[in-house]
């Protein structure tokens, strides 16, 4: 079947448009690059303390977790927690009281943690109103 002149011109126009758009996109967005390799230095630890927001005393028995993952830890008797070898530059962490009234009852909390500021992250918890 013979192709019409109109169809040939459409095809030629689409072909020309494809070649003319490529330099524009490259100029605007740059050449695609490969992501940097993941090395041992890409991972970091996050540690900190869970603290009563009023008394500023450490709180034990609080589960600190990363939502959407199986990463979780419990704050020790000094309120300290530790998350080992985390990759992302910033994450959301949640804290919830899992020991009940043993050291007072606290409201659940969540906050964003930046891994560059990973040392001595402080999570403030409010006591449950009576």
GINOR-V324060 format. One record per backbone hydrogen bond with DSSP energy under -1.0 kcal/mol. NH is the residue of the N-H (numbers start at 0). CO is the residue of the C=O. E is the energy in kcal/mol with one decimal. If there is no record, write none. Layout:
NH&CO&E  NH&CO&E
This chain:
7&3&-2.0  8&4&-2.4  9&5&-2.0  10&6&-2.4  11&7&-2.5  12&8&-2.4  13&9&-2.3  14&10&-2.2  15&11&-2.4  16&12&-2.4  17&13&-2.0  18&14&-1.6  19&15&-2.1  20&16&-2.0  21&17&-1.2  24&20&-2.5  25&21&-2.3  26&22&-2.3  27&23&-2.1  28&24&-2.8  29&25&-2.2  41&38&-1.6  42&39&-1.2  43&85&-2.4  45&82&-2.8  46&117&-1.9  47&80&-1.9  48&120&-2.7  49&78&-2.7  50&122&-3.1  51&56&-3.0  52&124&-3.1  55&51&-2.0  58&49&-2.5  60&74&-2.1  62&95&-2.8  63&72&-2.9  64&93&-2.6  65&70&-2.1  68&65&-1.4  72&63&-2.2  74&61&-2.7  75&79&-2.3  78&75&-2.4  80&47&-2.1  82&45&-3.5  85&43&-4.3  90&112&-2.6  92&110&-3.0  93&64&-2.8  94&108&-3.2  95&62&-2.0  97&60&-1.8  101&98&-1.4  106&125&-3.0  108&94&-2.5  110&92&-2.3  112&90&-3.8  114&88&-3.4  116&113&-1.5  117&114&-1.5  120&46&-2.4  122&48&-2.5  124&50&-2.7  127&104&-2.7
